[in-house]
Amino acid sequence: MGWPAPVELHGEHATLRPLSAGDEAALAEAVRDGELWNLWYTAVPSPEGMGAEIVRRLGLQRAGTMLPFTVLDAVGRVAGMTTYMNVDAVNRRVEIGSTWIAKSAQRGPLNTDAKRMLLAHAFEALDCIAVEFRTHRLNQQSRRAIERLGAQLDGILRAHQRSPNGSLRDTAVYSITAPEWPAVKAHLEWQLAQPRPPR
């Protein structure tokens, strides 16, 4: 079995289960919530492209560079996708990315809980030395969410990639290192314990 091996993670507000082809219809329905594929600064599969995206992610899993998950909310509804990606088994590093969450599940505890589980598994079970996050420099919502996790900005990779619309993407790179994890964990647990206003 490769590193990291498929695993199911359970939290109070979210469950992460290994991605499977059988999730296609539920994921296509979830991505319609907010029409997320229309966001120009990020790559989110359309409902029609969901099957191909699942095939792509599972192919990267077989190649040993990704571990993809389906994200479920507290009542077991499919709410999105996330992954460990750019897996570096030699140096014990992963990136948490290729994440999208249905609009109705955003700005609540689901994503924080999912990230807490992924970080805990990375540092406490996989013995990672660092976990990375990357996003478009102009994706302010994503950057604020990453910063709220406690990740620190490592820098900006300028003209890093071509976006689907042909523009050049500057990529903001963040990370959390193993020595930082205990403080970040305490911060995330504190965030999750705070009362949230009704939605």
Secondary structure, DSSP 4 states (H G I P E B T S, - for coil): --SSPP--EE-SS-EEEE--GGGHHHHHHHHHTTTGGG-TTS----TTTHHHHHHHHHHHHHHTSEEEEEEE-TTS-EEEEEEEEEEETTTTEEEEEEEEE-GGGTTSHHHHHHHHHHHHIIIIIS--SEEEEEEETT-HHHHHHHHHHT-EEEEEEEEEEE-TTSPEEEEEEEEEEGGGHHHHHHHHHHHHHS-----
